[in-house]
Amino acid sequence: MAEPARNIPKAAAAQSAREGSAPAERQKSVTREYGEAMFIALVLAVFIRTFFIQAYKIPSGSMEPTLLIGDHILVNKIIYGLRMPDSIFGLEIPGLPYGRYLFNLAPVHRGDVVVFVFPPDRSKDFIKRVIGVAGDTIQVKDGVVWLNGQKMDDPHAHMEASMQDRSPVSPRDNFGPVTVPAGKLFMMGDNRDRSYDSRFWGFVDHNDVEGRATLIYLPWNEEKADNASWVSPILLWFEYVRWNRVGMIVH
């Protein structure tokens, strides 16, 4: 004999419906929390990269032997102050002081290795050493830098050309004298004979300095890797790291 149907109270039915939907609601909540956490992490990463610290890779030998081709470095972007980027995701909102310091924390010193906006092409970043600050008189004689009328104490300079190869008309070898204007900087690469720098294109505005190089975190031997087969750097990556340069402070 069939069991008669039982009447289920409305309150119990509602409770059962809620219990049945709880896992779906919980899953939706977890998904939303995960999405919110990822969004916050992305915003923080962009904020830190824009205003505090950024990674760069050295593409040329103009700063050898201080920085080698393939060195991955960290640049302190807050050390000189808070600088607005040149744009936000490629967009420029009218009224914002793009590419300018909102406030300064420390001056740029002679001898600092800095990343800056390349004056002839503002879409590129360059890295060089500060040779002259505002008021300094810079002259190059036969490849040697003279600062304010005296031969500069220049321990980081690297020369490749011989005296016989020096040209009296090339700005690489003989330049100036010039006096650095207020708010400007004179830059040179440590590899003096292979650097495209202020001798050729002029001064850098202080507002275009994006930060100071601080640390080599991945000294990748890019030249060696480029000459190997494509699979070698993947399987034998440890052979392409200059281990003696890992963690080296940039001076």
RAFENFEN-V404014 format. One line per field, one symbol per residue. ss: DSSP state (2 for helix, 1 for strand, 0 for the rest). phi: phi as a letter, one per 30 degrees, with the letter a starting at -180 (. if undefined). psi: psi as a letter, one per 30 degrees, with the letter a starting at -180 (. if undefined). A space follows every 10 residues. Layout:
ss=???
phi=???
psi=???
This chain:
ss=0000000002 2222222222 2222222222 2222222222 2222222222 2011111000 0000000000 1111110000 1110000100 1000000000 1111000000 0011111000 0000111111 1100001111 1001111001 1000000100 0022200000 0000111110 0001111100 1222000222 2001122211 1111111111 0222220000 0222202222 1022200110 0
phi=.ddddcdced dddddddddd deeddddddd dddddddddd dddddddddd ccbbcbcdcb cdcdcdbcej dcbccdccdc kccdddachi cbcejdddib ddaccaddcd jdcbcbdded bddcccbbcd cbcejdccbc bhicdcchib eddbdcdbcc ddddcdcdcd ddcbbidbcd ddibbccbdd dddbbcbddc bjdcdedddc lcdbbccbdd dddddddcdd dddddceddc cdddcdiddd c
psi=kkkkkkkkke eeeeeeeeee feeeeeeeee eeeeeeeeee eeeeeeeeee fekkklkjfl gfgkgeklkf kklkkjffef ajkklfljhf kjkkfkikgl kelkellklk fkjlklkjef jfflklklkj eklkfkkkkk jhfkkkjhfk kkjiffkkke klefgkkffk feekkalkkk lkglkkkkle iffhkjaffe galkkeffkf lkkekjfjik ieeeeffllf fefeeheffg kifffkgkkj .
